[in-house]
Amino acid sequence: MPPPFSLLNFFRNRDTLRKFFAEEVVQRFPNNNPLDVDKVTTGVSMSELEKTPKAETGNVTGLYTEHEEWVVNMGEKTIHAKRMPGFFRTLKYITESFWLILFLGPYLRWNGKQALMLDVNDRQFHIFGLTILPQDIWMVSLLLLLLAMTLFAVTSVASRVFCGYFCFQTTWVDLFTWIEEKIEGNPNARHKLDAAPMDGAKFGKKALKHALWLLIAILTGISVIIWFEDAFVFWGNLLHFNLSLIEVATLIAFTLGTYFLAGFLREQTCLWLCPYARIQGVMCDSQTLVPTYDEKRGEPRGRIRKGAAAEESKQGDCIDCFQCVQVCPTGVDIRQGQQLGCITCGLCLDACDSIMDKIGRPRGLIRYMTLDEVNGLPEKKLYQHPRTLVYIGILLIALVGIIYGLSHMGNLTLRVAPERQPLFVRMSDGSIQNKYTFKVLNKTAGDVQVKVSAEGGVKGQIIVDGGKPQLIHHGKASAFTVFVKAPEENLMSETTKIQFRVENLDDPNMKAEYDTVFTGPKR
């Protein structure tokens, strides 16, 4: 009886499985598979398999010497993606630069304090002059809803563009591989260095690379922490080795996470660890734009042979140069159709367009297309997608809620609770007195003194000790009691509407109102 399947057995027998699948390909497609089975399973370069002579420098056929093929990368090989200039590469650099906010944002100052800080200990979020307290958490919920719906809407329109242009994993991998390229050279040089025995030169390059990786990982961990506490205070504690246990644990976790995820796992994170890679499939449909190989135009593929006239060939526009694979950060061959590893970064479009320019053929052999366009079906406009309209509707609701909350969120918030037991008290002079509990929330960075006033209510009413200022501490809700009494003969009904106001003594524009009622005996 065969042993039960396990992931360990699968990895141990992957070479056998590869050989089995390669033999199946040979049997099923004997005329279209010029490769030797053993060579397919061991990942021998295409230049060796085709026995292509060494290409001349600067010749288009020299592209064929760069390609090395494997069936499925389960992590046993390191992908060294080639960098090629182009529109989407430039766009990628621009969008990835937004992550500089993570490193630089906490150092911005506002009125002598950190402008951007998520102060969890004091339960306050500081955004320049705005302080968001737990009472305003509903706006944070709307913001998270806004971001989630934006992600879903963008995915339904253009697939995993978040992965390709904004994801922190993609950004850090791109940065790490850029450093790797500067130290170790182009992809071919890196492959040779990986295969070479360890010597002084190799050790020096590897040591420098990993030192820079660790430095960036440490700065990443520090940058995450200082979003939750004052940056300069943290740096002082760090330099004096005075960090708390939770700070040390957080710093180590983010440092190691960044170092291993971006430096070693790389595309394996996108393929196997990221949950978004799994759920994005249900957000796409036949109208979603994805990088697509135009098979009708590109097939049958054929390599450019030295001395052969391109116009005499009946092959398609694809010259089988594999540059689309060489630049892919996850090693996907887009010509095989949509795959889980495709992060919709568009780098294969830049590579293919550059080759089309070199051989004098029109661009767009690989371009953003929908499945309906590939199949020749009529395409719908963006506003004709019901799911997209639902996303946009939720986005607008969340955005309106956030704008309303920000526009109605002052520096002072007032809540007034009338006394219920008893509702009123008849004083010795015949007047009716009500008791109110005031709760004033001060969202500023300093303590303030406020005075209490009222509008409406009963004619002749008096606020007991109304001229006495009340101290309101910063970042907290301060409670105090207010008594209001009015002549009984002036009461026209059992309840009378009254509006209370608290006003900063130093800044009359800082105020808050609350509507409640003055209660008297039944009339």
Salt bridges, closest charged atoms under 4 A:
GLU24 OE1 - ARG28 NE 3.56
ASP38 OD1 - LYS19 NZ 3.19
GLU56 OE2 - LYS306 NZ 2.46
GLU66 OE1 - LYS82 NZ 2.92
GLU68 OE2 - LYS77 NZ 3.67
GLU76 OE2 - ARG18 NH2 2.06
GLU96 OE2 - LYS92 NZ 3.43
ASP136 OD2 - LYS443 NZ 3.02
ASP174 OD1 - ARG83 NH2 3.12
ASP174 OD2 - ARG89 NH1 2.92
GLU180 OE1 - HIS80 ND1 3.39
GLU180 OE1 - ARG190 NH1 3.24
GLU180 OE2 - LYS209 NZ 3.05
GLU180 OE2 - ARG266 NH2 2.93
GLU181 OE1 - ARG83 NE 3.55
GLU181 OE2 - ARG190 NH2 3.99
GLU184 OE2 - LYS206 NZ 3.28
GLU184 OE2 - LYS209 NZ 3.13
ASP194 OD2 - HIS80 NE2 2.84
ASP194 OD1 - LYS206 NZ 2.81
ASP230 OD2 - ARG109 NH2 3.21
ASP285 OD2 - ARG387 NH2 3.14
ASP294 OD2 - ARG367 NH1 3.10
GLU299 OE2 - ARG301 NE 2.73
ASP317 OD2 - ARG297 NE 2.59
ASP317 OD1 - ARG361 NH1 3.84
ASP320 OD1 - ARG335 NH1 2.72
ASP333 OD1 - ARG335 NE 3.00
ASP357 OD2 - ARG363 NH2 2.63
GLU373 OE2 - ARG367 NH2 3.90
ASP447 OD2 - HIS473 ND1 3.58
ASP447 OD1 - HIS474 ND1 2.98
GLU455 OE2 - ARG501 NH2 3.17
GLU488 OE2 - ARG426 NH2 2.95
GLU488 OE2 - ARG523 NH1 3.79
GLU513 OE2 - ARG501 NE 3.34
